[in-house]
Amino acid sequence: MQSVKTCRQLTAVLAISSSLVLSASAIDVYSVKFSFTGAAQDENNGVPVIDSVKATANNIINLARGRSPQAAVPANEVLAALMDCSAALSLVVYDTSSHTVLATIATPMESSTVGNLKQGLGVVAAQVATTGNSSNGLTGGYLVFTGKVSLDAGGCPIKGSTAVTGVLKATVTDDVGTVASEVLVMKGKISIVGKIGTIMP
């Protein structure tokens, strides 16, 4: 059986939880890549149709910040995972200029992991937060992360990626009007790019 510490380390990377406020340790900030393809329900003259959906980290950042998914993302705003190598953390929009969290995107509901001193495997279900505004924003859903991370001697992630599926709910406004949509995330991937900062307690 793997140690409780190993389970928590993996959960921090895969599960993306919100318990960092309970930690007295410094919080490391890791830039991540995220993209997915999916499907949404639509209709054409009363006939149900399936729309294909593609999304990137920039689309998610914009919705979390209350902007159109297609808007230009400020250079200082990045998608990031926060961790202290011993507690579950958050998937967030992070400001590289002010070194602050601008929006929380997902928090974990359940997780199951196995691992050793060098790597961990896990499956985690995460709750999507309500963030943004009534015109453009995330309104809920859930994501399931399944994957593997490599750990350094201190139990912190060196690299890793997970497959992502689930349901993403959002409100989007364009020239036609405002639409509430529910997107099935059929094939997604999130991966660690590298450490970009530290938040002190």
C-alpha positions in Angstrom: 0.0 0.0 0.0 1.3 3.5 -0.8 1.7 6.0 1.9 -1.0 8.7 2.7 1.6 11.3 1.7 2.0 9.8 -1.7 -1.7 9.7 -2.2 -2.0 13.4 -1.3 0.9 14.3 -3.6 -0.8 12.7 -6.6 -4.2 14.2 -5.7 -2.7 17.6 -5.6 -1.6 17.4 -9.2 -4.5 15.4 -10.7 -7.4 16.4 -8.5 -6.9 20.1 -8.4 -8.6 20.8 -5.1 -9.2 24.0 -3.1 -7.8 23.2 0.3 -4.6 25.2 -0.1 -6.1 27.8 2.3 -5.5 25.2 5.1 -1.8 24.9 4.4 0.9 26.7 6.3 3.5 25.9 3.6 4.6 27.9 0.6 2.4 27.1 -2.4 4.2 26.3 -5.7 2.5 27.5 -8.9 2.7 25.2 -12.0 1.7 26.4 -15.4 -0.4 23.8 -17.2 -1.7 23.1 -20.7 -5.4 22.1 -21.2 -7.4 21.4 -24.3 -10.4 19.2 -25.2 -12.8 18.2 -27.9 -16.4 17.6 -27.1 -20.0 17.9 -28.1 -23.1 20.0 -27.3 -26.8 19.6 -28.0 -28.3 22.0 -30.6 -31.2 22.0 -33.1 -31.8 23.0 -36.7 -35.5 23.9 -37.5 -36.6 21.8 -34.6 -34.5 18.8 -35.4 -31.9 17.9 -32.8 -28.3 18.1 -33.9 -24.9 17.5 -32.3 -22.4 20.4 -32.4 -18.7 19.7 -32.2 -16.8 21.7 -29.6 -13.1 22.4 -29.3 -11.6 24.4 -26.4 -8.2 25.5 -25.2 -6.8 26.8 -22.0 -7.3 30.4 -23.3 -11.1 29.7 -23.7 -11.3 28.4 -20.1 -9.3 31.4 -18.8 -11.6 33.8 -20.6 -14.8 32.3 -19.3 -13.5 32.1 -15.7 -12.7 35.8 -16.0 -16.1 36.8 -17.5 -14.9 37.4 -21.0 -15.9 36.0 -24.4 -14.1 32.7 -25.0 -12.5 34.1 -28.1 -11.1 37.3 -26.5 -7.4 37.9 -26.3 -6.0 36.7 -23.0 -3.7 39.2 -21.2 -0.1 38.0 -21.2 0.0 37.9 -17.4 -3.0 35.5 -17.0 -2.2 31.8 -17.2 -3.9 28.5 -16.4 -2.1 27.0 -13.3 -2.2 24.3 -10.7 -1.2 25.2 -7.1 0.4 22.7 -4.7 2.6 22.4 -1.6 3.5 18.7 -2.2 1.4 17.5 0.7 -2.1 18.8 0.2 -4.7 18.9 -2.5 -4.9 22.2 -4.5 -6.7 24.2 -7.1 -6.8 24.6 -10.9 -6.9 28.4 -11.2 -6.3 31.5 -13.3 -3.0 32.9 -12.0 -1.7 36.5 -12.5 2.1 36.3 -13.2 2.5 40.0 -12.5 0.8 40.3 -9.2 1.4 36.7 -8.2 -2.2 36.3 -7.2 -5.0 33.9 -8.0 -7.7 35.6 -10.1 -10.3 32.8 -10.3 -10.7 29.2 -9.1 -11.8 26.8 -11.8 -12.1 23.3 -10.3 -12.1 21.5 -6.9 -12.1 17.7 -6.2 -15.0 15.6 -5.2 -13.5 12.1 -5.0 -10.2 10.5 -5.9 -8.4 7.2 -5.8 -4.6 6.8 -6.3 -1.8 4.3 -6.2 1.9 5.1 -6.3 5.5 4.8 -5.2 8.4 7.2 -4.5 8.9 8.0 -8.1 5.4 8.2 -9.7 1.7 8.0 -9.0 -1.4 7.0 -10.9 -4.8 8.3 -10.1 -8.5 8.9 -11.1 -10.1 12.0 -9.7 -13.5 13.6 -10.1 -13.5 17.4 -9.8 -16.3 19.9 -9.4 -16.2 22.8 -11.8 -16.7 26.1 -10.0 -19.2 28.9 -10.8 -17.0 31.8 -11.9 -17.1 34.7 -14.4 -20.4 36.6 -14.8 -23.9 36.3 -16.2 -22.8 37.1 -19.8 -19.7 34.8 -20.0 -18.7 32.3 -17.3 -18.5 28.8 -16.1 -21.6 27.6 -14.3 -20.8 24.1 -13.1 -20.2 20.6 -14.2 -17.6 18.0 -13.4 -14.3 16.8 -14.8 -12.7 13.3 -14.4 -8.9 13.2 -14.6 -7.1 9.9 -15.2 -3.3 9.8 -15.5 0.2 9.7 -14.2 2.8 12.0 -12.7 6.5 11.7 -12.0 7.7 12.9 -8.6 11.0 14.2 -7.4 12.8 13.1 -4.2 10.6 15.5 -2.2 7.4 14.1 -3.6 6.7 17.1 -5.8 5.7 16.7 -9.5 8.4 16.9 -12.2 6.2 16.2 -15.1 2.9 14.5 -15.9 -0.3 14.6 -17.8 -3.9 13.3 -17.4 -6.7 12.4 -19.7 -9.9 14.5 -19.1 -13.6 13.7 -19.6 -16.7 15.1 -18.1 -19.3 17.8 -18.4 -18.6 21.6 -18.6 -21.5 24.0 -18.1 -21.1 27.6 -19.3 -22.9 30.8 -20.3 -21.6 32.4 -23.5 -22.6 35.7 -25.1 -22.0 36.6 -28.8 -23.6 38.8 -31.5 -26.8 36.7 -31.5 -27.4 36.7 -27.7 -26.6 34.8 -24.5 -26.8 31.0 -24.4 -26.4 28.6 -21.5 -24.7 25.4 -22.8 -23.7 22.0 -21.5 -20.6 20.5 -23.2 -19.7 16.9 -23.0 -15.9 16.7 -22.7 -15.2 13.6 -24.7 -11.4 13.8 -25.1 -9.2 16.2 -23.2 -5.7 16.5 -21.8 -4.1 18.5 -19.1 -0.3 18.5 -18.6 2.3 20.2 -16.3 4.5 22.7 -18.2 6.7 23.9 -15.3 6.9 25.8 -12.1 6.3 29.5 -12.5 6.2 30.9 -9.0 5.6 30.5 -5.3 2.9 32.0 -3.1 4.0 32.5 0.5 1.5 31.8 3.4 
